[in-house]
């Protein structure tokens, strides 16, 4: 998988991709097989996601280049988002797996939630700060995720919330996402399945908090 993705990154064009289509299909099947092995354990841990079909959770290899100055047609990683409805349902918290040479990672949470969902999460944190902080400050959580994803954070508290609120910094997030990186050695190990599941288990309490906020 790494060899294929590395070569694709150096030959990111339709002619090379077409000539190596069988290699892509084999790589895709390997990834889907790995996802299929995760599904029963994920469902046993988090019933809200359902027992998903791997094909519905895997992202397409094709890049959306309509509004991008980078016109290379293919992604140089393989990824999946395991949630209710699969990759087409980003509005729900889920579990993310990303395989890339030197850049593999796993985590979860919720990315780009709808405004009403983001508002609901912030209100849940506001009224249940102790519960939220007990999750993100937990030793196991911290061992995988020392901090949440800080991209696009607000500089000021969101409208309707006081700057004097003890947990005001938590309200400035636009995404509540966890992320843990893996070396190629870890990703190639026989124990990688368990490594990914441990990461997902560490993410689960945050996902549950978000789901409770949405309900």
Secondary structure, DSSP 8 states (H G I E B T S, - for coil): -HHHHHHHHHS-SHHHHHHTHHHHHHHHHHHHHHHHHHHHHHHHH-GGG-S--HHHHB--SB---TT-S----B-SSEEEEESTTGGG-TTS-EEEEEE-TTTEEEEEEESS--HHHHHHHHHHHHH-HHHHHHHHTSHHHHHH-SS---TT--SS--TTS-TTSTTGGGGG-S-EEEEEEE-HHHHHSTTHHHHHHHHHHHHHHHHHHHHHHH-
